[in-house]
Amino acid sequence: MTDAQIRDAIRSGWPFFGVTGRGDVLARYLPYGPIYRWKQNQMVPTPLQGEDLLWWLRAADENDADG
């Protein structure tokens, strides 16, 4: 999935599995369930949801561009 497709999936609430341009693996297994992120060899629920998660992804992209 592209970053735009992942952002659309986050907003839609439907299940998805994708890798962002930064290499972060994100997934939602149930409609409107939590979004999981790959961390230390396991999928863990992210504390951020919806627009907060989109902000987090955008901020991470900007940090990569800066550094």
CORBEL-V65098 format. One record per run of one state. SS is the DSSP state (@ for helix, = for strand, . for the rest). FROM is the first residue (numbers start at 1). LEN is the number of residues. Records with the same first field share a line. If there is no record, write none. Layout:
# CORBEL-V65098
SS=FROM-LEN / FROM-LEN
This chain:
# CORBEL-V65098
.=1-2 / 13-3 / 20-5 / 29-7 / 40-2 / 46-4 / 67-1
@=3-10 / 50-17
==16-4 / 25-4 / 36-4 / 42-4
